[in-house]
Amino acid sequence: MKNLLNKLIQVLGNATDIVVEQVETALWTITLPLGNIPAGVYAGGYWGDVTLLDTDAVLTITVGDLYNEGDFVFGEGTVGLNYADSNTGLAYTGDLDDLVAHRLADLYGLTAGGSEQGMQGEDYLSLDVEHPSLLDK
């Protein structure tokens, strides 16, 4: 597990702003800064337009042996969002979902897309995240 974690950290860029915290023997959280997402109205997908305040975006993801089966896997990734009080939509399936996915790809080589609607929150975007080079363990 530790070797795969180290490989992941290496392919993410070993940046000093990446935070890795061990939460169990073979389970870690990784925090990746995504930069500022400007305030504005973002076209929504299935769940309406999103009204966002300035957001200093950060992805938090759990990796490791999530299911106690000896496999290194990616868990749910979340990006906290500063939705405006007047917001009625969700980032899921809209322009904001795409913006976050493109940032993750550009900054860290991660592929991501919004998790199913039932996993979305009123203050975060839930993502399914992978890294192509780690698919062939």
DSSP file (Angstrom, degrees, kcal/mol; ACC not computed):
  #  RESIDUE AA STRUCTURE BP1 BP2  ACC     N-H-->O    O-->H-N    N-H-->O    O-->H-N    TCO  KAPPA ALPHA  PHI   PSI    X-CA   Y-CA   Z-CA
    1    1 A M     >        0   0    0      0, 0.0     4,-2.5     0, 0.0     5,-0.2   0.000 360.0 360.0 360.0 -47.0    0.0    0.0    0.0
    2    2 A K  H  >  +     0   0    0      1,-0.2     4,-2.6     2,-0.2     5,-0.2   0.867 360.0  54.6 -61.5 -36.2    2.7    2.5    1.0
    3    3 A N  H  > S+     0   0    0      2,-0.2     4,-2.1     1,-0.2    -1,-0.2   0.908 109.8  46.6 -63.8 -41.1    4.5    1.9   -2.3
    4    4 A L  H  > S+     0   0    0      2,-0.2     4,-2.5     1,-0.2    -2,-0.2   0.877 111.3  51.9 -69.0 -36.7    1.3    2.8   -4.3
    5    5 A L  H  X S+     0   0    0     -4,-2.5     4,-2.6     2,-0.2    -2,-0.2   0.940 110.7  48.1 -61.5 -46.0    0.8    5.8   -2.1
    6    6 A N  H  X S+     0   0    0     -4,-2.6     4,-2.2     1,-0.2    -2,-0.2   0.879 110.7  51.5 -63.0 -37.8    4.3    7.0   -2.8
    7    7 A K  H  X S+     0   0    0     -4,-2.1     4,-2.5     2,-0.2    -1,-0.2   0.925 110.2  49.6 -63.3 -44.0    3.8    6.4   -6.5
    8    8 A L  H  X S+     0   0    0     -4,-2.5     4,-1.8     1,-0.2    -2,-0.2   0.934 110.4  49.4 -60.3 -46.7    0.6    8.5   -6.4
    9    9 A I  H  X>S+     0   0    0     -4,-2.6     5,-2.1     1,-0.2     4,-0.7   0.902 111.1  51.1 -59.8 -40.5    2.4   11.3   -4.6
   10   10 A Q  H ><5S+     0   0    0     -4,-2.2     3,-0.9     1,-0.2    -1,-0.2   0.928 111.0  46.1 -63.2 -45.6    5.2   11.2   -7.2
   11   11 A V  H 3<5S+     0   0    0     -4,-2.5    -1,-0.2     1,-0.3    -2,-0.2   0.751 105.6  61.4 -72.6 -21.3    2.8   11.4  -10.2
   12   12 A L  H 3<5S-     0   0    0     -4,-1.8    -1,-0.3    -5,-0.2    -2,-0.2   0.675 125.7-100.9 -75.3 -16.1    0.9   14.2   -8.5
   13   13 A G  T <<5 -     0   0    0     -3,-0.9    -3,-0.2    -4,-0.7    -2,-0.1   0.439  33.3-106.5 115.5   1.3    4.0   16.2   -8.6
   14   14 A N      < +     0   0    0     -5,-2.1    -1,-0.1     1,-0.2    -4,-0.1   0.772  58.6 177.6  50.5  27.1    5.4   16.0   -5.0
   15   15 A A    >   -     0   0    0     -6,-0.2     3,-1.4    -3,-0.1    -1,-0.2  -0.277  38.2-127.0 -62.5 146.6    4.3   19.6   -4.6
   16   16 A T  T 3  S+     0   0    0      1,-0.3    -1,-0.1    -3,-0.1    -2,-0.1   0.678 107.1  61.4 -69.5 -16.4    4.9   21.1   -1.1
   17   17 A D  T 3  S+     0   0    0      2,-0.1     2,-0.5    16,-0.1    -1,-0.3   0.413  78.7 101.7 -93.2   3.1    1.3   22.1   -0.9
   18   18 A I    <   -     0   0    0     -3,-1.4     2,-0.5    14,-0.1    14,-0.2  -0.762  61.6-155.8 -83.2 127.4    0.0   18.5   -1.2
   19   19 A V  E     -A   31   0A   0     12,-2.1    12,-2.7    -2,-0.5     2,-0.5  -0.924  10.5-172.6-111.1 126.0   -1.0   17.3    2.3
   20   20 A V  E     -A   30   0A   0     -2,-0.5     2,-0.4    10,-0.2    10,-0.2  -0.972   4.4-178.8-118.1 127.3   -1.0   13.6    3.1
   21   21 A E  E     -A   29   0A   0      8,-2.6     8,-2.7    -2,-0.5     2,-0.4  -0.989  22.9-135.9-129.7 126.2   -2.4   12.3    6.4
   22   22 A Q  E     +A   28   0A   0     -2,-0.4     6,-0.3     6,-0.2     3,-0.1  -0.672  25.2 172.3 -79.6 128.2   -2.5    8.7    7.5
   23   23 A V  E     +     0   0A   0      4,-2.7     2,-0.3    -2,-0.4     5,-0.2   0.628  68.2   2.8-110.7 -20.6   -5.9    7.9    9.1
   24   24 A E  E >  S-A   27   0A   0      3,-1.7     3,-1.3     1,-0.0    -1,-0.3  -0.892  94.5 -78.8-150.2 178.1   -5.5    4.1    9.5
   25   25 A T  T 3  S+     0   0    0      1,-0.3    -1,-0.0    -2,-0.3    -3,-0.0   0.883 129.5  13.3 -52.0 -45.7   -2.8    1.6    8.8
   26   26 A A  T 3  S+     0   0    0     39,-0.1    39,-3.0   -25,-0.0     2,-0.4  -0.167 113.6  88.7-125.4  39.0   -3.5    1.5    5.0
   27   27 A L  E <   +AB  24  64A   0     -3,-1.3    -4,-2.7    37,-0.2    -3,-1.7  -0.995  46.6 172.8-142.8 130.9   -5.7    4.5    4.6
   28   28 A W  E     -AB  22  63A   0     35,-2.7    35,-2.7    -2,-0.4     2,-0.4  -0.940  24.6-137.9-134.5 154.2   -4.7    8.1    3.9
   29   29 A T  E     -AB  21  62A   0     -8,-2.7    -8,-2.6    -2,-0.3     2,-0.4  -0.934  18.8-160.5-107.1 141.7   -6.4   11.4    3.0
   30   30 A I  E     -AB  20  61A   0     31,-2.9    31,-2.4    -2,-0.4     2,-0.5  -0.984   0.5-160.2-121.8 131.5   -4.8   13.6    0.4
   31   31 A T  E     -AB  19  60A   0    -12,-2.7   -12,-2.1    -2,-0.4    29,-0.2  -0.960   9.4-175.4-115.8 125.3   -5.5   17.3    0.1
   32   32 A L  E     - B   0  59A   0     27,-2.8    27,-3.0    -2,-0.5     2,-0.2  -0.975  21.3-132.0-124.1 121.2   -4.8   19.1   -3.2
   33   33 A P  E     - B   0  58A   0      0, 0.0    25,-0.3     0, 0.0    24,-0.1  -0.492  19.1-176.7 -71.4 140.4   -5.2   22.8   -3.7
   34   34 A L  E     -     0   0A   0     23,-3.0    24,-0.2     1,-0.3    23,-0.1   0.403  36.6-125.3-115.1  -2.8   -7.1   23.8   -6.8
   35   35 A G  E     - B   0  57A   0     22,-0.8    22,-2.2     2,-0.1    -1,-0.3  -0.274  50.2 -27.1  85.1-175.5   -6.8   27.6   -6.6
   36   36 A N  E     - B   0  56A   0     20,-0.2    20,-0.2    -2,-0.1    18,-0.1  -0.545  44.5-159.7 -80.3 135.1   -9.5   30.2   -6.7
   37   37 A I  E     - B   0  55A   0     18,-3.1    18,-2.2    -2,-0.3    -2,-0.1  -0.975  30.6-125.3-108.8 116.3  -12.8   29.6   -8.4
   38   38 A P        -     0   0    0      0, 0.0    14,-0.1     0, 0.0    16,-0.0  -0.203  23.2-101.2 -66.3 150.5  -14.3   33.1   -9.1
   39   39 A A        +     0   0    0     12,-0.1     2,-0.3    44,-0.0    14,-0.2  -0.289  69.9  97.5 -62.1 151.7  -17.8   34.1   -7.9
   40   40 A G  E    S-F   52   0B   0     12,-2.2    12,-3.0     2,-0.0     2,-0.6  -0.924  74.7 -63.0 155.7-176.9  -20.5   34.0  -10.5
   41   41 A V  E     -F   51   0B   0     -2,-0.3     2,-0.5    10,-0.2    10,-0.2  -0.911  44.8-162.2-103.7 125.0  -23.3   32.0  -12.0
   42   42 A Y  E     -F   50   0B   0      8,-3.0     8,-2.7    -2,-0.6    54,-0.1  -0.912  27.8-107.5-110.8 130.8  -22.3   28.8  -13.6
   43   43 A A        -     0   0    0     -2,-0.5    52,-2.9     6,-0.2    53,-0.5  -0.310  40.4-139.1 -57.9 132.7  -24.6   27.0  -16.1
   44   44 A G        -     0   0    0     50,-0.2     5,-0.2     1,-0.2    49,-0.1  -0.382   9.2-149.5 -90.1 168.8  -26.1   23.9  -14.4
   45   45 A G  S >  S-     0   0    0     47,-0.6     3,-0.8    45,-0.5    -1,-0.2   0.448  75.8 -21.8-100.2-115.3  -26.7   20.5  -15.7
   46   46 A Y  T 3  S+     0   0    0     46,-0.2    47,-0.1     1,-0.2     3,-0.1   0.681 137.8  49.7 -71.8 -18.6  -29.5   18.4  -14.5
   47   47 A W  T 3  S-     0   0    0     45,-0.6    43,-0.3     1,-0.3    -1,-0.2   0.091 111.2 -95.1-119.2  23.3  -29.9   20.3  -11.2
   48   48 A G    <   -     0   0    0     -3,-0.8    42,-0.6    41,-0.2    -3,-0.4   0.066  54.4 -46.4  91.7 162.5  -30.0   23.9  -12.1
   49   49 A D        -     0   0    0     -5,-0.2    39,-0.5    40,-0.2    40,-0.5  -0.271  54.5-130.8 -65.3 153.1  -27.6   26.8  -12.4
   50   50 A V  E     -F   42   0B   0     -8,-2.7    -8,-3.0    38,-0.1     2,-0.6  -0.922   9.5-157.4-112.7 129.9  -25.1   27.4   -9.6
   51   51 A T  E     -F   41   0B   0     -2,-0.5    33,-2.7   -10,-0.2     2,-0.4  -0.937  24.9-173.9-104.9 116.4  -24.5   30.8   -7.9
   52   52 A L  E     -FG  40  83B   0    -12,-3.0   -12,-2.2    -2,-0.6    31,-0.2  -0.862  20.8-147.1-116.9 142.5  -21.1   30.7   -6.3
   53   53 A L        -     0   0    0     29,-3.4    29,-0.4    -2,-0.4   -16,-0.1  -0.595  57.8 -64.1 -90.1 164.7  -19.1   33.1   -4.1
   54   54 A D        -     0   0    0     -2,-0.2     2,-0.4    27,-0.1    -1,-0.2  -0.261  62.9-164.2 -49.3 133.3  -15.3   33.2   -4.5
   55   55 A T  E     -B   37   0A   0    -18,-2.2   -18,-3.1    -3,-0.1     2,-1.2  -0.985  25.8-150.6-131.6 123.1  -14.0   29.8   -3.5
   56   56 A D  E     -B   36   0A   0     -2,-0.4   -20,-0.2   -20,-0.2     2,-0.1  -0.781  40.0-146.3 -85.5  94.2  -10.5   28.8   -2.6
   57   57 A A  E     +B   35   0A   0    -22,-2.2   -23,-3.0    -2,-1.2   -22,-0.8  -0.382  26.2 174.7 -79.7 140.1  -11.0   25.3   -3.9
   58   58 A V  E     -B   33   0A   0     22,-0.3    22,-0.8   -25,-0.3     2,-0.5  -0.996  21.3-142.4-140.9 132.2   -9.3   22.2   -2.3
   59   59 A L  E     -BC  32  79A   0    -27,-3.0   -27,-2.8    -2,-0.4     2,-0.5  -0.836  14.6-169.3 -93.3 132.5   -9.9   18.5   -3.2
   60   60 A T  E     +BC  31  78A   0     18,-2.4    18,-2.5    -2,-0.5     2,-0.4  -0.994  13.4 171.4-119.4 127.6   -9.8   16.1   -0.3
   61   61 A I  E     -BC  30  77A   0    -31,-2.4   -31,-2.9    -2,-0.5     2,-0.5  -0.986  27.3-137.1-137.5 145.2   -9.7   12.4   -1.2
   62   62 A T  E     +B   29   0A   0     14,-0.8    13,-3.6    -2,-0.4     2,-0.3  -0.873  28.3 177.4-101.0 133.6   -9.3    9.2    0.7
   63   63 A V  E     +BC  28  74A   0    -35,-2.7   -35,-2.7    -2,-0.5     2,-0.3  -0.924  31.1  54.3-132.5 158.2   -7.0    6.5   -0.8
   64   64 A G  E    S-BC  27  73A   0      9,-1.9     9,-2.5    -2,-0.3     2,-1.7  -0.897 101.5 -10.7 125.2-151.6   -5.7    3.1    0.2
   65   65 A D    >   +     0   0    0    -39,-3.0     3,-1.1    -2,-0.3     7,-0.1  -0.524  67.1 161.5 -87.5  70.5   -7.4   -0.1    1.3
   66   66 A L  T 3  S+     0   0    0     -2,-1.7    -1,-0.2     5,-0.3     6,-0.1   0.805  74.5  37.4 -62.5 -32.6  -10.9    1.3    1.8
   67   67 A Y  T 3  S-     0   0    0      4,-0.3    -1,-0.2    -3,-0.2    -2,-0.1   0.240 106.8-116.6-109.2  12.3  -12.7   -2.0    1.7
   68   68 A N  S <  S+     0   0    0     -3,-1.1    -2,-0.1     3,-0.2    -3,-0.1   0.872  82.8 118.2  53.5  41.5  -10.1   -4.1    3.6
   69   69 A E  S    S-     0   0    0      2,-0.2    -1,-0.1     0, 0.0     3,-0.1   0.290  88.8-105.5-115.9   5.8   -9.5   -6.3    0.5
   70   70 A G  S    S+     0   0    0      1,-0.3     2,-0.4    -5,-0.1    -5,-0.1   0.594  80.7 125.4  81.4  10.5   -5.8   -5.5    0.0
   71   71 A D        -     0   0    0     -7,-0.1     2,-0.7   -70,-0.0    -4,-0.3  -0.840  61.0-130.8-106.3 140.8   -6.5   -3.2   -3.0
   72   72 A F        +     0   0    0     -2,-0.4     2,-0.3    -7,-0.1    -7,-0.2  -0.809  44.2 163.6 -86.5 115.3   -5.3    0.4   -3.3
   73   73 A V  E     -C   64   0A   0     -9,-2.5    -9,-1.9    -2,-0.7     2,-0.5  -0.887  39.8-114.7-132.7 161.5   -8.3    2.4   -4.4
   74   74 A F  E     -C   63   0A   0     -2,-0.3   -11,-0.2   -11,-0.2     3,-0.1  -0.832  30.8-159.3 -93.1 131.7   -9.5    6.0   -4.6
   75   75 A G  E     -     0   0A   0    -13,-3.6    54,-0.5    -2,-0.5     2,-0.1  -0.191  45.3 -46.5 -91.5-167.5  -12.5    6.9   -2.4
   76   76 A E  E     -     0   0A   0     52,-0.1   -14,-0.8   -15,-0.1     2,-0.4  -0.379  54.5-148.9 -62.7 136.1  -14.9    9.8   -2.8
   77   77 A G  E     -CD  61 127A   0     50,-2.6    50,-3.5   -16,-0.2     2,-0.4  -0.877  13.0-164.5-103.5 141.9  -13.2   13.1   -3.5
   78   78 A T  E     -CD  60 126A   0    -18,-2.5   -18,-2.4    -2,-0.4     2,-0.5  -0.984  12.9-165.7-130.0 142.8  -14.9   16.3   -2.3
   79   79 A V  E     -CD  59 125A   0     46,-2.0    46,-2.3    -2,-0.4   -20,-0.2  -0.979  24.3-133.3-122.8 115.0  -14.3   19.9   -3.2
   80   80 A G  E     - D   0 124A   0    -22,-0.8     2,-0.4    -2,-0.5   -22,-0.3  -0.456  25.0-164.4 -67.1 137.0  -15.9   22.4   -0.8
   81   81 A L        -     0   0    0     42,-2.5     2,-1.3    -2,-0.2   -27,-0.1  -0.966  22.8-134.7-127.0 141.8  -17.8   25.2   -2.6
   82   82 A N        -     0   0    0    -29,-0.4   -29,-3.4    -2,-0.4     2,-0.1  -0.645  31.4-170.3 -93.4  77.4  -19.0   28.5   -1.3
   83   83 A Y  B     -G   52   0B   0     -2,-1.3   -31,-0.3   -31,-0.2     2,-0.1  -0.436  25.3-113.5 -65.8 141.7  -22.5   28.5   -2.7
   84   84 A A    >   -     0   0    0    -33,-2.7     3,-2.0     1,-0.1   -33,-0.2  -0.388  23.7-112.6 -70.8 154.8  -24.3   31.8   -2.4
   85   85 A D  T 3  S+     0   0    0      1,-0.3    -1,-0.1    -2,-0.1    -2,-0.1   0.817 119.9  54.6 -57.1 -30.1  -27.3   32.0   -0.1
   86   86 A S  T 3  S+     0   0    0      2,-0.0    -1,-0.3   -35,-0.0    -2,-0.0   0.481  82.3 123.2 -83.4  -2.3  -29.5   32.5   -3.2
   87   87 A N    <   +     0   0    0     -3,-2.0   -37,-0.1   -36,-0.2    -4,-0.0  -0.304  28.7 169.5 -63.8 140.0  -28.1   29.4   -4.9
   88   88 A T        +     0   0    0    -39,-0.5    -1,-0.1     2,-0.0   -38,-0.1   0.391  54.4  69.2-126.5  -2.7  -30.7   26.8   -6.0
   89   89 A G        -     0   0    0    -40,-0.5     2,-0.3   -38,-0.0   -41,-0.2  -0.415  69.8-121.9-110.0-175.6  -28.6   24.4   -8.1
   90   90 A L        -     0   0    0    -42,-0.6   -45,-0.5   -43,-0.3   -43,-0.3  -0.960  17.0-131.4-126.0 146.3  -25.8   21.9   -7.8
   91   91 A A  S >  S+     0   0    0     -2,-0.3     3,-2.2    33,-0.2     6,-1.1   0.796  74.7 114.8 -63.1 -28.1  -22.4   21.9   -9.4
   92   92 A Y  T 3  S-     0   0    0      1,-0.3   -47,-0.6     4,-0.1   -45,-0.6  -0.203  88.3  -1.3 -51.5 126.4  -23.0   18.2  -10.4
   93   93 A T  T 3  S+     0   0    0      1,-0.2    -1,-0.3   -48,-0.2     2,-0.1   0.420 115.6  96.9  72.3   5.2  -23.2   17.8  -14.2
   94   94 A G  S <> S-     0   0    0     -3,-2.2     4,-2.0   -49,-0.1   -50,-0.2  -0.347  94.9 -77.3-110.9-167.8  -22.8   21.5  -15.0
   95   95 A D  H  > S+     0   0    0    -52,-2.9     4,-2.6     1,-0.2     5,-0.1   0.827 126.6  55.1 -61.1 -34.6  -20.1   23.9  -15.9
   96   96 A L  H  > S+     0   0    0    -53,-0.5     4,-2.3     2,-0.2    -1,-0.2   0.891 105.9  51.5 -68.9 -39.1  -18.7   24.1  -12.4
   97   97 A D  H  > S+     0   0    0     -6,-1.1     4,-2.3     2,-0.2    -2,-0.2   0.931 112.8  46.8 -58.1 -47.0  -18.3   20.3  -12.3
   98   98 A D  H  X S+     0   0    0     -4,-2.0     4,-2.6    -7,-0.2    -2,-0.2   0.898 109.4  53.6 -63.4 -42.1  -16.4   20.5  -15.7
   99   99 A L  H  X S+     0   0    0     -4,-2.6     4,-2.1     1,-0.2    -1,-0.2   0.926 111.0  45.6 -59.7 -46.4  -14.2   23.4  -14.4
  100  100 A V  H  X S+     0   0    0     -4,-2.3     4,-2.4     2,-0.2    -1,-0.2   0.918 112.2  51.4 -64.1 -43.9  -13.1   21.4  -11.3
  101  101 A A  H  X S+     0   0    0     -4,-2.3     4,-2.0     1,-0.2    -2,-0.2   0.906 110.3  49.1 -60.7 -42.2  -12.5   18.3  -13.4
  102  102 A H  H  X S+     0   0    0     -4,-2.6     4,-2.9     2,-0.2    -1,-0.2   0.888 109.6  52.0 -66.3 -38.4  -10.3   20.3  -15.9
  103  103 A R  H  X S+     0   0    0     -4,-2.1     4,-3.1     2,-0.2     5,-0.4   0.929 109.4  49.7 -61.8 -44.5   -8.3   21.8  -13.0
  104  104 A L  H  X>S+     0   0    0     -4,-2.4     4,-1.9     1,-0.2     6,-1.7   0.894 114.0  45.8 -62.0 -39.3   -7.6   18.3  -11.5
  105  105 A A  H  X5S+     0   0    0     -4,-2.0     4,-1.4     4,-0.3    -2,-0.2   0.938 116.8  43.7 -67.9 -46.8   -6.5   17.1  -14.9
  106  106 A D  H  <5S+     0   0    0     -4,-2.9    -2,-0.2     1,-0.2    -3,-0.2   0.905 123.1  34.9 -66.2 -43.3   -4.3   20.2  -15.6
  107  107 A L  H  <5S+     0   0    0     -4,-3.1    -3,-0.2    -5,-0.2    -2,-0.2   0.858 138.6   8.7 -82.0 -36.3   -2.7   20.4  -12.2
  108  108 A Y  H  <5S-     0   0    0     -4,-1.9    -3,-0.2    -5,-0.4    -2,-0.2   0.438  90.9-114.0-131.1  -2.0   -2.4   16.8  -11.2
  109  109 A G     << +     0   0    0     -4,-1.4    -4,-0.3    -5,-0.5     2,-0.3   0.684  66.5 145.6  73.4  16.4   -3.2   14.5  -14.1
  110  110 A L        -     0   0    0     -6,-1.7     2,-0.4    21,-0.1    -1,-0.3  -0.627  44.2-141.2 -87.7 144.9   -6.3   13.2  -12.3
  111  111 A T  E     +E  130   0A   0     19,-2.5    19,-2.3    -2,-0.3     2,-0.3  -0.888  32.8 166.2-100.6 138.6   -9.5   12.2  -14.1
  112  112 A A  E     +E  129   0A   0     -2,-0.4     2,-0.3    17,-0.2    17,-0.2  -0.994  17.7 172.1-152.3 152.7  -12.7   13.2  -12.3
  113  113 A G  E     -E  128   0A   0     15,-1.5    15,-3.0    -2,-0.3   -21,-0.1  -0.969  47.3 -76.6-157.1 154.4  -16.4   13.6  -12.7
  114  114 A G  E     -E  127   0A   0     -2,-0.3    13,-0.3    13,-0.2     3,-0.1  -0.240  46.0-126.0 -56.5 133.2  -19.2   14.2  -10.4
  115  115 A S        -     0   0    0     11,-2.6    11,-0.1   -38,-0.2     5,-0.1  -0.186  53.5 -58.6 -67.2 172.0  -20.4   11.3   -8.3
  116  116 A E    >   -     0   0    0      1,-0.1     3,-2.2     3,-0.1     4,-0.3  -0.103  56.2-105.0 -56.2 155.9  -24.0   10.3   -8.5
  117  117 A Q  G >  S+     0   0    0      1,-0.3     3,-1.7     2,-0.2    -1,-0.1   0.817 116.4  63.0 -55.0 -37.9  -26.6   13.0   -7.5
  118  118 A G  G 3  S+     0   0    0      1,-0.3    -1,-0.3     3,-0.0    -2,-0.1   0.636  99.6  55.6 -66.4 -13.2  -27.4   11.4   -4.1
  119  119 A M  G <  S+     0   0    0     -3,-2.2    -1,-0.3     7,-0.1    -2,-0.2   0.480  85.4 106.0 -95.5  -3.6  -23.8   12.0   -3.0
  120  120 A Q    <   -     0   0    0     -3,-1.7     2,-0.2    -4,-0.3     5,-0.2  -0.452  55.6-152.7 -79.2 149.0  -23.8   15.7   -3.7
  121  121 A G        -     0   0    0      3,-1.2     3,-0.4    -2,-0.1     5,-0.1  -0.695  27.8-113.0-118.2 171.7  -23.9   18.2   -0.8
  122  122 A E  S    S+     0   0    0     -2,-0.2   -39,-0.2     1,-0.2     3,-0.1   0.561 117.9  27.9 -79.0  -8.7  -25.2   21.7   -0.2
  123  123 A D  S    S+     0   0    0      1,-0.1   -42,-2.5   -41,-0.1     2,-0.3   0.202 120.5  43.8-136.8  16.8  -21.6   22.9    0.3
  124  124 A Y  E     -D   80   0A   0     -3,-0.4    -3,-1.2   -44,-0.3     2,-0.5  -0.990  65.9-125.4-155.5 162.5  -19.4   20.6   -1.7
  125  125 A L  E     -D   79   0A   0    -46,-2.3   -46,-2.0    -2,-0.3     2,-0.4  -0.964  26.5-145.4-108.8 124.0  -19.0   18.7   -5.0
  126  126 A S  E     -D   78   0A   0     -2,-0.5   -11,-2.6   -48,-0.2     2,-0.4  -0.779  22.8-169.8 -91.5 132.6  -18.6   15.0   -4.7
  127  127 A L  E     -DE  77 114A   0    -50,-3.5   -50,-2.6    -2,-0.4     2,-0.6  -0.934  28.7-137.3-127.8 145.5  -16.3   13.4   -7.3
  128  128 A D  E     - E   0 113A   0    -15,-3.0   -15,-1.5    -2,-0.4     2,-0.4  -0.908  39.1-169.7 -91.4 125.0  -15.2   10.0   -8.6
  129  129 A V  E     + E   0 112A   0     -2,-0.6     2,-0.3   -54,-0.5   -17,-0.2  -0.923  16.2 162.1-125.9 143.0  -11.4   10.4   -9.0
  130  130 A E  E     - E   0 111A   0    -19,-2.3   -19,-2.5    -2,-0.4     3,-0.1  -0.952  29.5-137.7-146.1 165.4   -8.7    8.2  -10.7
  131  131 A H    >   -     0   0    0     -2,-0.3     3,-2.1   -21,-0.2     4,-0.5  -0.978  16.7-143.9-126.7 120.6   -5.2    8.5  -12.0
  132  132 A P  G >  S+     0   0    0      0, 0.0     3,-1.3     0, 0.0     4,-0.5   0.823  97.4  56.9 -53.2 -38.2   -4.6    6.7  -15.3
  133  133 A S  G 3  S+     0   0    0      1,-0.3     3,-0.2     2,-0.1  -125,-0.0   0.672 105.6  52.3 -72.0 -13.8   -1.1    5.6  -14.4
  134  134 A L  G <  S+     0   0    0     -3,-2.1    -1,-0.3     1,-0.2     3,-0.2   0.446  85.3  83.7 -99.1  -1.0   -2.3    3.8  -11.3
  135  135 A L  S <  S+     0   0    0     -3,-1.3     2,-1.1    -4,-0.5    -1,-0.2   0.841  87.6  56.7 -70.0 -31.2   -5.0    1.8  -13.0
  136  136 A D              0   0    0     -4,-0.5    -1,-0.2    -3,-0.2     0, 0.0  -0.726 360.0 360.0-100.4  83.7   -2.4   -0.8  -14.0
  137  137 A K              0   0    0     -2,-1.1    -1,-0.2    -3,-0.2    -2,-0.1   0.488 360.0 360.0 -73.0 360.0   -1.0   -1.7  -10.5
